[in-house]
Amino acid sequence: MKRILLLLLFPFCLCAQTYEWVKFPLVQMQYNPDLIGYSVANDQSGNLYYAGFKDEPFIYNDILGNQFINKYNPDGELFFSKTISGHVQTHNLIVDSQHNIIVALKFVNQMTIEDVEFSTVSQGEQHVLAKFNSNGELLWYDWLQPADMGGNWYNEIAEFRALTLDADDNIIIGYSDFFKSFLKKYSPDGTPGMQVEQVSVRRISSVSVDEQGNWYAAGSCIDFNAQFAGVPLDTEFPYTVYISKYNPQGIFQWVKVIEDITCSEPHVVTKSENEIYFASALFGTLVIDGITLESEAATDFYLLKLNSEGAVQWARDTPANGRFILGDRNFLNLDSQGNVYVSGQSASQIDWGNGINTNISLFTNNGILVKYDPEGIVTAAKTVSSDYSSVNGLSINMQGDVFVAGMSMGSADFDSIHHEPEQPDNHYPFLAKINMAPLGTNDIGSDVIMVYPNPATSQLFVSGIDRSSQVKIYNTIGQKVLETVSDFQKPIDVSVLTQGVYMLKINESETIRFIKK
Protein backbone atom coordinates (compact mmCIF):
# COMPACT_ATOMS: atom_id res chain seq x y z
CA MET A 1 0.00 0.00 0.00
CA LYS A 2 1.31 3.44 -0.89
CA ARG A 3 1.72 6.01 1.84
CA ILE A 4 1.85 9.78 1.95
CA LEU A 5 4.14 11.51 4.38
CA LEU A 6 3.32 15.16 5.04
CA LEU A 7 5.90 17.08 7.02
CA LEU A 8 3.23 19.33 8.50
CA LEU A 9 0.02 18.06 10.05
CA PHE A 10 -3.26 19.99 9.95
CA PRO A 11 -6.21 19.65 12.33
CA PHE A 12 -8.67 19.96 9.46
CA CYS A 13 -9.16 18.72 5.90
CA LEU A 14 -9.10 21.02 2.91
CA CYS A 15 -10.28 19.93 -0.50
CA ALA A 16 -9.10 20.79 -3.99
CA GLN A 17 -12.41 21.79 -5.50
CA THR A 18 -12.53 21.98 -9.28
CA TYR A 19 -15.39 22.08 -11.76
CA GLU A 20 -15.18 18.81 -13.66
CA TRP A 21 -17.97 19.48 -16.16
CA VAL A 22 -20.86 21.90 -16.73
CA LYS A 23 -24.07 21.40 -18.73
CA PHE A 24 -26.06 24.26 -20.26
CA PRO A 25 -29.57 23.22 -21.38
CA LEU A 26 -30.85 25.24 -24.34
CA VAL A 27 -33.11 27.45 -22.24
CA GLN A 28 -33.35 31.24 -22.39
CA MET A 29 -35.17 33.31 -19.77
CA GLN A 30 -35.79 36.98 -20.50
CA TYR A 31 -37.79 37.57 -17.31
CA ASN A 32 -36.83 37.69 -13.63
CA PRO A 33 -34.72 34.56 -12.92
CA ASP A 34 -35.76 34.63 -9.27
CA LEU A 35 -39.21 33.43 -10.36
CA ILE A 36 -37.94 30.07 -11.62
CA GLY A 37 -35.50 27.53 -10.21
CA TYR A 38 -33.72 24.25 -10.89
CA SER A 39 -33.45 21.16 -8.67
CA VAL A 40 -30.84 18.40 -8.70
CA ALA A 41 -30.60 14.97 -7.05
CA ASN A 42 -28.48 11.85 -7.50
CA ASP A 43 -29.01 8.11 -7.07
CA GLN A 44 -26.74 5.56 -5.40
CA SER A 45 -25.01 4.82 -8.71
CA GLY A 46 -24.04 8.45 -9.14
CA ASN A 47 -26.55 9.27 -11.89
CA LEU A 48 -27.89 12.83 -11.88
CA TYR A 49 -31.50 14.04 -12.10
CA TYR A 50 -32.11 17.65 -13.00
CA ALA A 51 -35.44 19.46 -13.34
CA GLY A 52 -36.71 22.94 -14.10
CA PHE A 53 -38.14 25.39 -16.62
CA LYS A 54 -37.85 24.48 -20.32
CA ASP A 55 -39.89 26.93 -22.44
CA GLU A 56 -43.27 28.64 -23.01
CA PRO A 57 -43.25 30.99 -19.99
CA PHE A 58 -46.55 31.71 -18.25
CA ILE A 59 -46.35 34.49 -15.67
CA TYR A 60 -48.39 33.95 -12.52
CA ASN A 61 -47.06 34.27 -8.96
CA ASP A 62 -43.97 32.55 -10.37
CA ILE A 63 -42.97 31.90 -13.96
CA LEU A 64 -44.55 28.62 -15.02
CA GLY A 65 -44.20 26.75 -18.30
CA ASN A 66 -43.11 23.44 -19.78
CA GLN A 67 -40.65 21.66 -17.50
CA PHE A 68 -37.89 19.16 -18.22
CA ILE A 69 -36.59 16.26 -16.14
CA ASN A 70 -33.13 15.23 -17.37
CA LYS A 71 -31.08 12.21 -16.31
CA TYR A 72 -27.29 12.15 -16.73
CA ASN A 73 -24.65 9.57 -15.94
CA PRO A 74 -21.81 10.57 -13.55
CA ASP A 75 -19.75 11.88 -16.49
CA GLY A 76 -22.52 14.23 -17.57
CA GLU A 77 -23.78 12.21 -20.53
CA LEU A 78 -27.54 12.54 -21.07
CA PHE A 79 -29.65 9.38 -20.55
CA PHE A 80 -33.04 10.95 -21.24
CA SER A 81 -34.95 14.21 -21.23
CA LYS A 82 -38.62 14.17 -20.29
CA THR A 83 -41.06 17.05 -20.77
CA ILE A 84 -44.00 17.89 -18.52
CA SER A 85 -46.11 20.35 -20.46
CA GLY A 86 -48.46 23.12 -19.39
CA HIS A 87 -48.33 25.97 -16.92
CA VAL A 88 -46.07 24.06 -14.54
CA GLN A 89 -43.23 24.52 -12.09
CA THR A 90 -41.07 21.87 -10.37
CA HIS A 91 -40.35 22.75 -6.74
CA ASN A 92 -38.37 19.74 -5.53
CA LEU A 93 -36.82 16.49 -6.72
CA ILE A 94 -35.57 13.41 -4.83
CA VAL A 95 -34.49 9.89 -5.86
CA ASP A 96 -35.07 6.68 -3.88
CA SER A 97 -32.84 3.60 -3.52
CA GLN A 98 -34.43 1.99 -6.60
CA HIS A 99 -33.59 5.06 -8.72
CA ASN A 100 -37.23 6.14 -8.86
CA ILE A 101 -37.78 9.90 -9.20
CA ILE A 102 -40.17 11.80 -6.92
CA VAL A 103 -41.16 15.34 -7.88
CA ALA A 104 -43.16 18.15 -6.25
CA LEU A 105 -45.11 19.89 -9.03
CA LYS A 106 -47.27 23.00 -9.20
CA PHE A 107 -49.55 24.00 -12.07
CA VAL A 108 -52.16 26.59 -13.02
CA ASN A 109 -55.08 25.68 -15.31
CA GLN A 110 -53.52 22.67 -17.02
CA MET A 111 -50.65 20.16 -17.00
CA THR A 112 -49.90 17.03 -19.04
CA ILE A 113 -47.68 14.12 -17.98
CA GLU A 114 -47.50 11.49 -20.73
CA ASP A 115 -51.18 10.64 -21.42
CA VAL A 116 -52.45 12.01 -18.09
CA GLU A 117 -54.07 15.43 -18.38
CA PHE A 118 -54.67 17.65 -15.36
CA SER A 119 -57.03 20.59 -15.79
CA THR A 120 -59.12 22.81 -13.57
CA VAL A 121 -61.35 25.85 -13.90
CA SER A 122 -60.57 26.82 -10.32
CA GLN A 123 -58.38 29.82 -9.82
CA GLY A 124 -55.15 29.42 -7.94
CA GLU A 125 -52.29 26.97 -7.96
CA GLN A 126 -52.69 23.19 -7.92
CA HIS A 127 -50.10 20.84 -6.42
CA VAL A 128 -49.21 17.28 -7.42
CA LEU A 129 -46.83 14.67 -6.01
CA ALA A 130 -45.60 12.47 -8.87
CA LYS A 131 -43.37 9.38 -8.92
CA PHE A 132 -41.50 8.17 -12.02
CA ASN A 133 -39.36 5.08 -12.56
CA SER A 134 -35.65 5.26 -13.42
CA ASN A 135 -36.50 5.66 -17.12
CA GLY A 136 -38.75 8.64 -16.45
CA GLU A 137 -42.06 6.78 -16.87
CA LEU A 138 -44.93 7.86 -14.61
CA LEU A 139 -45.72 5.31 -11.89
CA TRP A 140 -48.33 7.17 -9.84
CA TYR A 141 -49.38 10.60 -8.66
CA ASP A 142 -51.43 12.29 -5.95
CA TRP A 143 -53.22 15.55 -6.69
CA LEU A 144 -53.25 17.23 -3.29
CA GLN A 145 -56.67 18.44 -2.18
CA PRO A 146 -57.40 21.05 0.51
CA ALA A 147 -59.69 20.55 3.47
CA ASP A 148 -63.11 22.12 2.89
CA MET A 149 -63.21 25.20 5.12
CA GLY A 150 -66.58 26.41 3.84
CA GLY A 151 -67.61 29.06 1.34
CA ASN A 152 -66.08 31.98 3.23
CA TRP A 153 -62.55 30.53 3.25
CA TYR A 154 -59.78 29.90 0.76
CA ASN A 155 -60.12 26.23 -0.11
CA GLU A 156 -56.79 25.56 -1.76
CA ILE A 157 -53.30 24.26 -1.11
CA ALA A 158 -51.01 27.26 -0.72
CA GLU A 159 -47.61 25.58 -0.91
CA PHE A 160 -45.95 22.21 -1.57
CA ARG A 161 -42.15 22.26 -1.63
CA ALA A 162 -40.95 19.83 1.04
CA LEU A 163 -39.89 16.26 0.14
CA THR A 164 -37.74 13.59 1.77
CA LEU A 165 -37.38 9.81 2.12
CA ASP A 166 -36.99 7.50 5.09
CA ALA A 167 -34.78 4.40 5.22
CA ASP A 168 -37.54 2.24 3.65
CA ASP A 169 -38.14 4.56 0.68
CA ASN A 170 -41.35 5.90 2.18
CA ILE A 171 -41.98 9.45 0.99
CA ILE A 172 -42.61 12.22 3.51
CA ILE A 173 -43.96 15.49 2.15
CA GLY A 174 -44.73 18.85 3.71
CA TYR A 175 -47.49 21.13 2.40
CA SER A 176 -49.79 23.86 3.69
CA ASP A 177 -53.03 25.69 3.08
CA PHE A 178 -53.58 29.20 4.35
CA PHE A 179 -54.20 28.04 7.92
CA LYS A 180 -52.46 24.73 8.58
CA SER A 181 -49.40 22.79 7.50
CA PHE A 182 -49.08 19.03 7.20
CA LEU A 183 -46.46 16.30 7.16
CA LYS A 184 -47.73 13.27 5.26
CA LYS A 185 -46.27 9.83 4.59
CA TYR A 186 -46.68 7.73 1.44
CA SER A 187 -45.55 4.14 0.95
CA PRO A 188 -43.37 3.43 -2.12
CA ASP A 189 -46.51 2.40 -4.07
CA GLY A 190 -48.24 5.70 -3.26
CA THR A 191 -50.53 4.57 -0.45
CA PRO A 192 -51.12 7.47 1.98
CA GLY A 193 -50.13 6.80 5.58
CA MET A 194 -49.49 8.74 8.76
CA GLN A 195 -50.15 12.47 8.78
CA VAL A 196 -49.09 15.14 11.27
CA GLU A 197 -51.05 18.40 11.46
CA GLN A 198 -49.66 21.78 12.49
CA VAL A 199 -52.57 24.14 13.20
CA SER A 200 -52.09 27.90 12.67
CA VAL A 201 -48.64 27.20 11.22
CA ARG A 202 -48.88 28.75 7.79
CA ARG A 203 -45.71 27.59 6.06
CA ILE A 204 -43.67 24.40 5.83
CA SER A 205 -40.69 24.66 3.47
CA SER A 206 -38.56 21.61 4.33
CA VAL A 207 -38.79 18.15 5.91
CA SER A 208 -36.13 15.64 6.97
CA VAL A 209 -35.88 12.19 8.57
CA ASP A 210 -32.89 11.22 10.73
CA GLU A 211 -31.21 7.81 11.03
CA GLN A 212 -33.46 6.96 13.98
CA GLY A 213 -36.63 7.67 11.96
CA ASN A 214 -37.59 10.93 13.66
CA TRP A 215 -39.34 13.53 11.50
CA TYR A 216 -38.40 17.21 11.30
CA ALA A 217 -40.16 20.16 9.69
CA ALA A 218 -38.92 23.69 9.01
CA GLY A 219 -41.12 26.61 8.09
CA SER A 220 -42.41 29.98 9.18
CA CYS A 221 -45.35 32.20 10.12
CA ILE A 222 -46.70 30.68 13.33
CA ASP A 223 -49.92 32.37 14.41
CA PHE A 224 -51.11 32.75 17.98
CA ASN A 225 -52.75 29.64 19.49
CA ALA A 226 -50.80 27.31 17.21
CA GLN A 227 -50.75 23.54 17.74
CA PHE A 228 -48.10 21.01 16.75
CA ALA A 229 -49.68 17.53 16.55
CA GLY A 230 -52.21 18.69 19.11
CA VAL A 231 -49.69 20.31 21.46
CA PRO A 232 -50.45 24.04 21.92
CA LEU A 233 -47.84 26.73 21.47
CA ASP A 234 -48.06 30.48 22.00
CA THR A 235 -45.39 32.71 20.54
CA GLU A 236 -44.52 36.27 21.48
CA PHE A 237 -43.22 37.14 18.02
CA PRO A 238 -45.42 38.40 15.16
CA TYR A 239 -43.11 36.74 12.59
CA THR A 240 -41.20 33.53 13.19
CA VAL A 241 -39.34 30.63 11.69
CA TYR A 242 -39.39 27.21 13.36
CA ILE A 243 -38.04 23.68 13.41
CA SER A 244 -40.28 20.97 14.86
CA LYS A 245 -39.51 17.34 15.75
CA TYR A 246 -41.77 14.27 15.87
CA ASN A 247 -40.88 10.70 16.74
CA PRO A 248 -41.38 7.88 14.18
CA GLN A 249 -44.98 7.50 15.38
CA GLY A 250 -45.74 11.17 14.71
CA ILE A 251 -45.79 12.19 18.37
CA PHE A 252 -44.62 15.73 19.08
CA GLN A 253 -41.18 16.03 20.71
CA TRP A 254 -40.29 19.73 20.57
CA VAL A 255 -40.40 22.89 18.50
CA LYS A 256 -37.82 25.67 18.37
CA VAL A 257 -39.20 29.09 17.44
CA ILE A 258 -36.92 31.90 16.24
CA GLU A 259 -37.89 35.51 15.62
CA ASP A 260 -38.05 36.67 12.00
CA ILE A 261 -39.23 39.80 10.18
CA THR A 262 -41.14 38.06 7.38
CA CYS A 263 -42.24 34.56 6.36
CA SER A 264 -38.90 33.05 5.32
CA GLU A 265 -38.27 29.60 3.80
CA PRO A 266 -35.86 27.82 6.17
CA HIS A 267 -34.52 24.33 5.48
CA VAL A 268 -33.57 21.43 7.73
CA VAL A 269 -31.32 18.41 7.06
CA THR A 270 -30.39 15.66 9.52
CA LYS A 271 -28.06 12.72 9.94
CA SER A 272 -28.23 11.30 13.48
CA GLU A 273 -30.59 12.83 16.05
CA ASN A 274 -27.66 14.88 17.35
CA GLU A 275 -26.80 16.18 13.87
CA ILE A 276 -29.65 18.53 13.00
CA TYR A 277 -28.87 21.47 10.71
CA PHE A 278 -31.17 24.44 10.13
CA ALA A 279 -30.59 27.40 7.81
CA SER A 280 -32.64 30.54 7.26
CA ALA A 281 -32.36 34.17 6.18
CA LEU A 282 -30.83 36.60 8.69
CA PHE A 283 -32.04 40.16 9.13
CA GLY A 284 -30.14 42.41 11.53
CA THR A 285 -29.23 41.08 14.99
CA LEU A 286 -30.57 37.79 16.31
CA VAL A 287 -29.98 36.03 19.65
CA ILE A 288 -30.50 32.24 19.72
CA ASP A 289 -29.79 30.24 22.89
CA GLY A 290 -27.50 33.02 24.09
CA ILE A 291 -25.58 33.17 20.80
CA THR A 292 -25.65 36.54 19.04
CA LEU A 293 -25.67 36.68 15.25
CA GLU A 294 -25.32 40.00 13.46
CA SER A 295 -25.84 40.89 9.83
CA GLU A 296 -24.19 44.00 8.45
CA ALA A 297 -25.55 43.39 4.96
CA ALA A 298 -29.01 43.77 3.50
CA THR A 299 -29.17 40.02 2.86
CA ASP A 300 -27.58 37.30 4.95
CA PHE A 301 -28.17 33.80 6.33
CA TYR A 302 -27.44 31.75 9.42
CA LEU A 303 -26.74 28.06 9.96
CA LEU A 304 -27.46 26.20 13.21
CA LYS A 305 -26.46 22.77 14.46
CA LEU A 306 -28.86 21.39 17.08
CA ASN A 307 -28.78 18.32 19.31
CA SER A 308 -31.54 15.79 19.94
CA GLU A 309 -33.26 18.11 22.44
CA GLY A 310 -33.25 21.10 20.10
CA ALA A 311 -30.44 22.99 21.84
CA VAL A 312 -28.10 24.91 19.57
CA GLN A 313 -24.59 23.40 19.52
CA TRP A 314 -23.14 26.11 17.29
CA ALA A 315 -24.31 28.93 15.04
CA ARG A 316 -22.70 30.51 12.00
CA ASP A 317 -23.54 33.44 9.76
CA THR A 318 -21.88 35.23 6.87
CA PRO A 319 -18.69 36.95 8.12
CA ALA A 320 -18.61 40.74 8.42
CA ASN A 321 -19.84 42.78 5.46
CA GLY A 322 -20.63 39.68 3.42
CA ARG A 323 -23.84 39.46 1.42
CA PHE A 324 -25.52 36.08 0.97
CA ILE A 325 -28.92 35.02 -0.40
CA LEU A 326 -29.93 31.40 0.10
CA GLY A 327 -30.93 29.34 -2.93
CA ASP A 328 -34.59 28.74 -3.71
CA ARG A 329 -34.51 24.95 -4.08
CA ASN A 330 -32.57 22.32 -2.07
CA PHE A 331 -29.89 24.75 -0.83
CA LEU A 332 -28.92 22.76 2.31
CA ASN A 333 -27.43 19.26 2.25
CA LEU A 334 -25.16 16.79 4.05
CA ASP A 335 -22.52 14.40 2.74
CA SER A 336 -21.81 10.90 4.06
CA GLN A 337 -19.11 12.25 6.41
CA GLY A 338 -21.45 14.70 8.13
CA ASN A 339 -20.17 17.84 6.39
CA VAL A 340 -22.89 20.38 5.65
CA TYR A 341 -23.19 22.47 2.48
CA VAL A 342 -25.07 25.72 1.83
CA SER A 343 -25.69 27.26 -1.60
CA GLY A 344 -27.07 30.52 -2.93
CA GLN A 345 -25.59 33.75 -4.24
CA SER A 346 -23.17 36.19 -2.68
CA ALA A 347 -21.38 39.49 -3.20
CA SER A 348 -18.38 41.34 -1.75
CA GLN A 349 -15.12 39.95 -0.43
CA ILE A 350 -15.67 37.44 2.37
CA ASP A 351 -13.06 35.96 4.69
CA TRP A 352 -14.63 32.67 5.81
CA GLY A 353 -11.70 31.89 8.12
CA ASN A 354 -9.41 28.90 7.86
CA GLY A 355 -7.54 30.64 5.02
CA ILE A 356 -10.60 30.57 2.75
CA ASN A 357 -11.76 33.71 0.95
CA THR A 358 -14.25 34.51 -1.79
CA ASN A 359 -14.12 37.72 -3.79
CA ILE A 360 -17.19 38.81 -5.75
CA SER A 361 -17.95 42.31 -6.96
CA LEU A 362 -20.22 44.43 -4.76
CA PHE A 363 -22.21 45.31 -7.87
CA THR A 364 -23.37 41.83 -8.79
CA ASN A 365 -24.48 38.56 -7.23
CA ASN A 366 -22.67 35.34 -8.13
CA GLY A 367 -23.44 31.75 -7.26
CA ILE A 368 -21.70 30.27 -4.24
CA LEU A 369 -21.31 26.95 -2.41
CA VAL A 370 -19.89 26.83 1.14
CA LYS A 371 -18.85 23.65 2.97
CA TYR A 372 -18.71 23.36 6.78
CA ASP A 373 -17.29 20.46 8.76
CA PRO A 374 -19.35 18.99 11.66
CA GLU A 375 -17.76 21.53 14.03
CA GLY A 376 -18.87 24.49 11.92
CA ILE A 377 -15.47 25.27 10.37
CA VAL A 378 -15.55 26.32 6.72
CA THR A 379 -13.35 23.92 4.76
CA ALA A 380 -14.26 24.97 1.21
CA ALA A 381 -16.00 27.72 -0.73
CA LYS A 382 -16.68 27.72 -4.47
CA THR A 383 -18.10 30.47 -6.68
CA VAL A 384 -19.31 31.01 -10.23
CA SER A 385 -17.84 33.98 -12.09
CA SER A 386 -20.35 35.74 -14.38
CA ASP A 387 -22.37 38.91 -14.86
CA TYR A 388 -24.99 37.33 -12.58
CA SER A 389 -25.42 33.83 -11.22
CA SER A 390 -27.06 31.85 -8.43
CA VAL A 391 -26.90 28.29 -7.14
CA ASN A 392 -30.51 27.19 -6.55
CA GLY A 393 -29.72 23.79 -5.08
CA LEU A 394 -27.19 21.02 -4.65
CA SER A 395 -26.75 17.28 -4.38
CA ILE A 396 -23.83 15.15 -3.14
CA ASN A 397 -22.84 11.63 -4.19
CA MET A 398 -21.24 8.93 -2.04
CA GLN A 399 -17.75 9.95 -3.20
CA GLY A 400 -18.26 13.49 -1.93
CA ASP A 401 -18.60 15.12 -5.35
CA VAL A 402 -21.08 18.00 -5.36
CA PHE A 403 -23.55 18.81 -8.13
CA VAL A 404 -24.99 22.31 -8.27
CA ALA A 405 -27.94 23.62 -10.28
CA GLY A 406 -28.51 27.29 -10.89
CA MET A 407 -28.91 30.26 -13.22
CA SER A 408 -26.42 32.57 -14.89
CA MET A 409 -26.31 35.51 -17.29
CA GLY A 410 -23.65 36.68 -19.73
CA SER A 411 -20.28 35.00 -20.07
CA ALA A 412 -19.47 32.61 -17.23
CA ASP A 413 -16.34 30.90 -15.94
CA PHE A 414 -16.37 27.65 -14.01
CA ASP A 415 -12.61 27.43 -13.35
CA SER A 416 -11.16 26.59 -16.77
CA ILE A 417 -14.61 25.98 -18.32
CA HIS A 418 -15.73 29.13 -20.14
CA HIS A 419 -19.24 29.66 -21.52
CA GLU A 420 -20.46 32.32 -23.96
CA PRO A 421 -24.27 32.29 -24.32
CA GLU A 422 -25.95 32.96 -27.66
CA GLN A 423 -28.10 35.66 -26.05
CA PRO A 424 -25.96 37.40 -23.41
CA ASP A 425 -28.82 39.52 -22.06
CA ASN A 426 -30.94 36.50 -21.13
CA HIS A 427 -30.56 34.21 -18.15
CA TYR A 428 -29.84 30.51 -18.65
CA PRO A 429 -29.59 27.42 -16.41
CA PHE A 430 -26.54 25.31 -15.65
CA LEU A 431 -25.76 21.98 -13.99
CA ALA A 432 -22.18 21.52 -12.78
CA LYS A 433 -20.10 18.82 -11.11
CA ILE A 434 -17.56 19.96 -8.52
CA ASN A 435 -14.85 17.47 -7.63
CA MET A 436 -14.52 17.81 -3.84
CA ALA A 437 -12.24 14.78 -3.36
CA PRO A 438 -10.32 14.98 -0.06
CA LEU A 439 -6.57 15.22 -0.13
CA GLY A 440 -4.37 12.17 0.19
CA THR A 441 -5.32 9.56 -2.45
CA ASN A 442 -2.20 8.18 -4.10
CA ASP A 443 -1.61 5.95 -7.12
CA ILE A 444 1.60 7.49 -8.48
CA GLY A 445 3.99 4.56 -8.25
CA SER A 446 6.02 4.84 -5.06
CA ASP A 447 5.65 3.78 -1.45
CA VAL A 448 6.23 7.19 0.13
CA ILE A 449 5.59 10.66 -1.30
CA MET A 450 7.05 13.63 0.55
CA VAL A 451 6.89 17.37 0.00
CA TYR A 452 9.41 19.62 1.74
CA PRO A 453 10.08 22.13 3.11
CA ASN A 454 6.54 22.64 4.34
CA PRO A 455 5.98 25.59 4.77
CA ALA A 456 7.91 26.53 1.63
CA THR A 457 9.32 29.93 0.71
CA SER A 458 10.50 29.78 -2.91
CA GLN A 459 11.15 26.11 -3.72
CA LEU A 460 9.19 22.92 -3.08
CA PHE A 461 10.83 19.48 -3.35
CA VAL A 462 8.78 16.36 -4.11
CA SER A 463 10.25 12.90 -3.51
CA GLY A 464 8.89 9.40 -3.99
CA ILE A 465 7.76 9.79 -7.63
CA ASP A 466 9.79 7.90 -10.22
CA ARG A 467 8.52 9.37 -13.50
CA SER A 468 7.84 12.69 -15.18
CA SER A 469 4.41 14.00 -14.24
CA GLN A 470 2.08 16.91 -14.81
CA VAL A 471 1.90 19.23 -11.81
CA LYS A 472 -0.90 21.70 -11.07
CA ILE A 473 -1.21 23.94 -8.03
CA TYR A 474 -4.59 25.24 -6.81
CA ASN A 475 -5.53 27.73 -4.13
CA THR A 476 -8.17 26.92 -1.50
CA ILE A 477 -11.09 28.10 -3.65
CA GLY A 478 -10.09 25.79 -6.48
CA GLN A 479 -8.39 28.28 -8.78
CA LYS A 480 -5.40 26.91 -10.70
CA VAL A 481 -2.44 29.20 -10.01
CA LEU A 482 0.49 27.24 -11.49
CA GLU A 483 0.95 24.41 -13.99
CA THR A 484 4.13 22.64 -15.10
CA VAL A 485 5.68 19.27 -15.98
CA SER A 486 8.38 17.96 -13.67
CA ASP A 487 10.64 14.92 -13.35
CA PHE A 488 11.14 15.95 -9.70
CA GLN A 489 14.92 15.95 -10.04
CA LYS A 490 14.76 19.68 -9.39
CA PRO A 491 12.51 21.63 -7.02
CA ILE A 492 9.30 23.29 -8.15
CA ASP A 493 9.54 27.08 -8.17
CA VAL A 494 6.73 28.47 -5.96
CA SER A 495 8.23 31.91 -5.43
CA VAL A 496 5.48 33.59 -7.46
CA LEU A 497 2.76 32.34 -5.09
CA THR A 498 1.38 34.58 -2.37
CA GLN A 499 1.28 33.40 1.23
CA GLY A 500 -1.40 30.81 1.97
CA VAL A 501 -2.50 27.18 1.76
CA TYR A 502 -2.22 25.41 -1.61
CA MET A 503 -2.94 22.01 -3.14
CA LEU A 504 -0.33 20.40 -5.40
CA LYS A 505 -1.97 17.97 -7.82
CA ILE A 506 0.06 15.34 -9.69
CA ASN A 507 -1.24 13.66 -12.88
CA GLU A 508 -4.86 14.52 -11.95
CA SER A 509 -4.83 11.86 -9.22
CA GLU A 510 -2.54 12.75 -6.33
CA THR A 511 -3.17 15.90 -4.28
CA ILE A 512 -0.86 17.10 -1.52
CA ARG A 513 -1.38 20.12 0.69
CA PHE A 514 1.37 22.62 1.48
CA ILE A 515 1.83 26.14 2.85
CA LYS A 516 3.60 28.98 1.08
CA LYS A 517 5.25 31.44 3.51
Residue, then its C-alpha position, 0 to 999 in steps of 0.5 A: m500500500k502506498r503512503i503519503l508523508l506530510l511534514l506538516l500536520f493539519p487539524f482539518c481537511l481542505c479539498a481541492q475543489t474543481y469544476e469537472w464538467v458543466k451542462f447548459p440546457l438550451v433554455q433562455m429566460q428573458y424575465n426575472p430569474d428569481l421566479i424560476g428555479y432548478s433542482v438536482a438529485n443523484d441516485q446511489s449509482g451516481n446518476l444525476y437528475y435535473a429538473g426545471f423550466k424548459d420553455e413557453p413561460f406563463i407568468y403567474n405568482d412565479i414563472l410557469g411553463n413546460q418543465f424538463i426532467n433530465k437524467y445524466n450519468p456521472d460523467g454528464e452524458l444525457f440518458f433521457s430528457k422528459t417534458i412535462s407540459g403546461h403551466v407548470q413549475t417543479h419545486n423539488l426532486i428526490v431519488d429513492s434507492q431503486h432510482n425512482i424519481i419523486v417530484a413536487l409539481k405546481f400547475v395553473n389551469q392545465m398540465t400534461i404528464e404522458d397521457v395524463e391530463f390535469s385541468t381545472v377551472s378553479q383559480g389558484e395553484q394546484h399541487v401534485l406529487a408524482k413518482f417516475n421510474s428510473n426511465g422517467e415513466l410515470l408510476w403514480y401521482d397524488w393531486l393534493q386536495p385542501a380541506d373544505m373550510g366552507g364558502n367563506w374561506y380559501n379552499e386551496i393548497a397554498e404551498f408544496r415544496a418539502l420532500t424527503l425519504d426515510a430508510d424504507d423509501n417511504i416518501i414524507i412530504g410537507y405542504s400547507d393551506f392558508f391556515k395549517s401545515f401538514l407532514k404526510k407519509y406515502s408508501p413506495d406504491g403511493t398509499p397514503g399513511m401517517q399524517v401530522e397536522q400543524v394548526s395555525v402554522r402557515r408555512i412548511s418549506s422543508v422536511s427531513v428524517d434522521e437515522q433513527g426515523n424521527w421527522y423534522a419540519a422547518g417553516s415559518c409564520i406561526d400564528f397565535n394559538a398554534q398547535f403542533a400535533g395537538v400540542p399548543l404553542d403560543t409565541e410572542f413574536p409576530y413573525t417567526v421561523y421554526i423547526s419541529k420534531y416528531n418521533p417515528q410514530g408522529i408524536f410531538q417532541w419539541v419545537k424551536v421558534i426563532e424571531d423573524i421579520t417576514c415569512s422566510e423559507p428555512h430548510v432542515v437536514t439531519k443525519s443522526e438525532n444529534e446532527i440537525y442542521f437548520a438554515s434561514a435568512l438573517f435580518g439584523t441582529l438575532v440572539i439564539d440560545g444566548i448566541t448573538l448573530e449580526s448581519e451588516a448586509a441587506t441580505d444574509f443567512y445563518l446556519l445552526k447545528l442542534n442536538s436531539e433536544g433542540a439545543v443549539q450546539w453552534a451557530r454561524d452566519t456570513p462573516a462581516n460585510g458579506r452578502f448572501i442570499l440562500g438558494d430557492r430549491n434544495f440549498l442545504n445538504l449533508d454528505s456521508q461524512g457529516n459535512v454540511y453544504v449551503s448554496g445561494q448567491s453572494a457578493s463582496q469579499i468574504d473571509w470565511g476563516n481557515g484561510i478561505n476567501t471569496n471575492i465577488s464584486l459588490f455590484t453583482n451577485n454570483g453563485i456560491l457553495v460553502k462547505y462546513d465540517p461537523e464543528g462548523i469550520v468552513t473547509a471549502a468555498k466555491t463560486v461562479s464567475s459571471d455577470y450574474s449567477s445563483v446556485n438554486g440547489l445542490s446534491i452530493n454523491m457517495q464519493g463526496d462530489v457535489f452537483v450544483a444547479g442554478m442560473s447565470m447571465g452573460s459570459a461565465d467561468f467555471d474554473s477553466i470551463h468558459h461559456e459564452p451564451e448565444q443571447p448574453d442579455n438573457h438568463y440561462p440554467f446550468l448543472a455543474k459537477i464539482n470534484m470535492a475529493p479529499l486530499g491524500t489519495n495516491d496511485i503514483g507509483s512509489d511507497v512514500i511521497m514527501v513534499y518539503p520544506n513545508p511551509a515553503t518559501s521559494q522552492l518545493f521538493v517532491s520525492g517518492i515519484d519515479r517518473s515525469s508527471q504533470v503538476k498543477i497547483y490550486n488555491t483553496i477556492g479551487q483556482k489553478v495558479l500554477e501548472t508545469v511538468s516535472d521529473f522531480q529531479k529539481p525543485i518546483d519554483v513556488s516563489v510567485l505564489t502569495q502566502g497561503v495554503y495550496m494544493l499540489k496535484i500530480n497527474e490529476s490523481e494525487t493531491i498534496r497540501f502545502i503552505k507557502k510562507 
